Amino acid sequence: MKSDPIQQREQTTGWILVLPALILLSLVFAYPILRAFWLSLYTQNLGSQLQRIFSGLSNYQRMLGDGRFWQSMWNTTVFTAGSVLLELILGIAIALVLNQAFKGRGIVRTITLMPWALPTALMGVAWAWIFNDRYGIINDILRRLGIIETGITWLGDPVLAMVAVIAADVWKTTPFIALLLLAGLQSIPNDLYEAHALDGATAWQSFRRITLPLLMPQIVIALLFRFAQAFAIFDLIQVMTGGGPAGATETVSVYIYSTVMRYLDFGYGAALVVVTFLLLLTAVAIASFLLSKARSNIAGVS
């Protein structure tokens, strides 16, 4: 069976148009990953001069016994799970409110997006002062309410420091999730809610049976973006705590930065980068699977 010449011409034109983007992605994405994998097969000899020695998979074997790496991985997991879960809950609530018709809705939407528009490093400095044990506004409010008598060392306690950085990240990035979910809410026809209400359904039943299933693709996309951003968090942690106290908030990105920039261990740092990339790639595959299931659920609802 001969192929259609017009279809072949369209495919050729499509590849020509896509080729510059593929080349750009290869330069800024594929090449650095391949370069990092190649570098991870070497160790650094810091003698009289910096020498690179081929060591195979020794950096990856070293990673298995590196307690600091596993601690940073646990810290990253706690930070990612806590921040993303809270952001999803608050993001859905904010999106539902912003989707309602009320006076001044446009101004409220603009104000809601302001935390997301602020630079993360600048916001981290502000939140470090907010949680300051002597001059922070959090302790000042708690003193005025009579809850505490002396200031709480938020950034000096391992558990409270993690709570503080999670709170700062939730305040910063919840508007991003709310914006994505608001776009999804506006694509849901009101006729579905009206028909469901005529059947005697409550607001909670409509939310559970209509809003959540139809909003699932946007939820999965928002979770995918936020998981990648939270898992690779660096600037907020570096500014607020520097990974302290005693490594309690040190994430994988902060550990990689210390390994490469402070200890000049480029090979082991590259191995950490490769493992982190593979974990993110696995998360993308899982999210794609969940997104395909969400689309099938939408087809069943409609």
C-alpha positions in Angstrom: 0.0 0.0 0.0 1.5 3.3 -1.1 1.6 6.1 1.3 0.0 9.4 0.6 2.4 12.0 -0.9 0.6 14.8 0.9 0.9 13.0 4.3 4.6 12.4 3.7 5.1 16.0 2.9 3.3 17.1 6.0 5.3 14.7 8.1 8.6 16.0 6.6 7.5 19.6 7.3 6.6 18.6 10.9 10.0 17.1 11.5 11.7 20.2 10.0 9.8 22.5 12.3 10.4 20.3 15.4 14.1 19.7 14.6 15.4 23.1 16.1 13.5 22.3 19.3 15.0 18.8 19.5 18.5 20.2 19.0 18.0 22.8 21.7 16.6 20.1 24.1 19.6 17.9 23.4 22.0 20.7 24.2 20.4 21.9 27.4 19.0 18.6 28.7 20.3 15.4 27.1 24.0 16.4 26.9 24.3 17.5 30.5 22.8 14.2 31.8 25.1 12.1 29.6 28.0 14.3 30.7 27.1 13.8 34.3 26.8 10.0 33.8 30.3 9.9 32.2 31.7 12.0 35.0 30.2 9.8 37.6 32.4 6.9 36.4 35.5 8.8 37.6 37.0 9.8 41.0 39.0 12.9 41.8 42.6 12.7 43.0 43.3 15.9 44.9 47.0 15.6 45.0 49.4 18.2 43.7 47.1 18.7 40.8 43.5 17.7 40.1 43.4 14.3 38.3 40.5 12.3 37.1 40.8 8.6 37.5 38.4 6.0 36.0 36.7 4.1 38.8 33.7 2.5 37.1 30.7 2.1 39.4 32.6 2.8 42.6 30.8 6.1 43.2 27.5 4.3 43.1 28.8 1.7 45.5 30.0 4.4 47.8 26.5 5.9 47.7 25.0 2.7 49.1 27.0 3.2 52.3 26.8 6.9 52.5 24.7 7.7 55.6 24.6 11.4 54.8 23.1 10.7 51.4 20.4 8.5 52.8 19.6 11.1 55.5 19.4 13.8 52.8 17.1 11.5 50.8 14.9 11.1 53.8 14.8 14.8 54.4 13.9 15.4 50.8 11.1 12.8 51.0 9.6 14.4 54.1 9.9 17.9 52.7 8.4 16.8 49.3 5.5 14.8 50.8 4.6 17.4 53.4 4.7 20.4 51.2 3.0 18.9 48.1 0.2 17.3 50.2 -0.5 20.6 52.0 -0.3 22.6 48.8 -2.7 20.3 47.0 -5.3 20.5 49.8 -5.0 24.3 50.1 -4.7 24.7 46.3 -8.0 22.9 45.7 -9.7 25.0 48.4 -8.4 28.3 47.0 -9.3 27.3 43.4 -12.9 26.5 44.5 -13.2 29.9 46.1 -11.6 31.8 43.2 -13.9 29.9 40.8 -17.0 31.5 42.4 -18.5 34.7 41.1 -18.1 37.6 43.5 -17.3 41.2 43.4 -13.5 41.9 43.1 -12.7 38.4 42.0 -10.0 39.6 39.5 -8.2 41.6 42.2 -8.4 38.6 44.6 -6.9 36.3 42.0 -4.1 38.8 41.3 -3.2 39.1 45.0 -3.4 35.3 45.4 -0.6 34.9 42.8 1.8 37.4 44.4 3.6 34.8 46.6 4.3 32.7 43.6 5.8 35.6 41.7 8.3 36.6 44.4 11.9 35.3 44.0 12.5 32.2 46.2 15.8 33.4 47.6 14.3 36.8 48.7 11.3 35.1 50.2 13.5 32.6 52.0 15.3 35.5 53.7 12.0 37.0 54.8 10.8 33.7 56.2 14.1 33.2 58.1 13.4 36.5 59.8 9.7 35.5 60.4 10.9 32.4 62.3 13.8 34.1 64.1 13.7 33.2 67.8 14.3 36.7 69.1 12.8 39.1 66.5 10.5 36.9 64.5 6.8 37.7 64.1 5.8 34.1 64.8 7.2 34.2 68.3 5.9 37.7 68.9 2.3 36.6 68.1 2.6 33.5 70.3 3.9 35.7 73.2 1.1 38.2 72.8 -1.4 35.3 72.8 0.2 34.0 76.0 1.0 30.6 74.4 4.8 30.9 75.1 7.0 32.9 77.4 10.3 32.5 75.7 11.1 32.5 72.0 11.0 29.1 70.2 14.2 28.4 68.2 12.3 27.4 65.1 15.4 27.1 62.9 17.6 25.6 65.6 15.4 22.5 66.3 15.6 19.6 63.8 11.8 19.0 63.7 10.7 22.6 63.9 13.2 23.6 61.2 11.6 21.2 58.8 8.2 22.5 59.7 9.4 26.0 59.1 10.8 25.3 55.6 7.7 23.4 54.6 5.5 26.3 55.8 7.6 28.7 53.7 7.4 26.5 50.6 3.6 26.0 51.0 3.1 29.7 51.2 5.2 30.3 48.2 3.9 27.6 45.8 0.3 27.0 46.8 -0.8 29.7 44.3 0.8 27.7 41.5 -1.3 24.7 42.2 -4.4 26.8 42.7 -3.9 28.5 39.3 -3.6 25.1 37.5 -6.7 23.7 39.2 -8.7 26.9 38.6 -8.1 26.5 34.9 -9.4 22.9 35.2 -12.5 24.0 37.2 -13.4 26.6 34.6 -13.5 23.9 31.9 -16.1 21.8 33.8 -19.6 22.6 32.4 -22.1 24.0 34.9 -24.8 21.8 33.4 -23.3 18.8 35.1 -23.7 20.4 38.5 -27.3 21.5 37.8 -28.3 18.1 36.6 -26.7 16.5 39.6 -28.5 19.0 42.0 -31.8 18.1 40.4 -31.2 14.5 41.3 -30.9 15.6 45.0 -27.1 15.6 45.3 -25.4 17.7 47.9 -22.5 20.0 47.3 -20.0 17.4 48.8 -21.5 14.7 46.5 -21.1 16.9 43.5 -17.5 17.7 44.4 -16.7 14.0 44.9 -18.5 12.6 41.9 -18.0 15.4 39.3 -15.3 17.9 40.4 -12.6 15.5 41.5 -12.9 13.0 38.6 -13.0 15.8 36.0 -10.2 17.7 37.7 -7.9 14.7 38.1 -5.8 15.5 35.0 -4.9 18.9 36.3 -4.3 17.5 39.7 -1.8 14.9 38.3 0.0 17.6 36.2 0.2 19.9 39.3 1.5 17.1 41.4 4.1 16.2 38.8 5.4 19.8 38.5 5.4 20.3 42.3 7.1 16.9 43.0 9.9 17.7 40.6 10.3 21.2 42.1 10.1 20.1 45.7 12.4 17.1 45.2 15.0 19.4 43.7 14.6 22.2 46.2 17.8 24.1 46.8 17.5 27.9 47.1 14.9 28.0 49.9 16.7 25.5 52.1 20.1 27.1 51.4 18.9 30.5 52.4 16.8 29.6 55.4 18.8 26.9 57.1 21.8 25.9 54.9 20.8 22.3 55.5 20.9 22.6 59.3 20.6 22.1 62.1 23.0 19.1 62.0 21.8 18.2 58.6 18.1 18.0 59.6 16.9 19.9 56.6 19.7 19.0 54.1 18.1 17.9 50.9 19.7 16.0 48.1 20.3 19.2 46.1 22.0 20.8 49.0 24.1 17.7 49.6 25.1 17.7 45.9 26.1 21.4 46.1 28.3 20.7 49.2 29.9 17.7 47.6 30.8 19.5 44.4 31.5 23.1 45.5 32.9 22.5 49.0 34.7 19.2 48.7 35.4 19.3 44.9 34.3 15.7 44.6 32.9 16.1 41.0 32.6 12.3 40.3 30.6 11.5 43.4 28.5 14.6 42.9 27.7 13.6 39.3 26.7 10.1 40.6 24.2 11.8 43.0 22.9 13.9 40.1 22.3 10.8 38.0 20.5 8.9 40.7 18.3 12.0 41.4 17.5 12.3 37.7 16.5 8.6 37.5 14.2 9.0 40.5 12.5 12.0 38.9 12.2 10.1 35.6 10.4 7.3 37.5 8.1 9.8 39.0 7.3 11.1 35.6 6.5 7.6 34.3 4.1 7.0 37.3 2.4 10.4 36.8 1.9 9.6 33.1 0.3 6.3 34.0 -2.0 8.1 36.5 -2.8 10.7 33.9 -3.9 8.1 31.4 -6.1 6.5 34.1 -7.6 9.9 34.9 -8.5 10.4 31.2 -10.2 7.1 31.1 -12.2 8.0 34.2 -13.3 11.2 32.5 -14.5 9.3 29.6 -16.5 7.1 32.0 -18.0 10.1 33.7 -19.0 11.9 30.5 
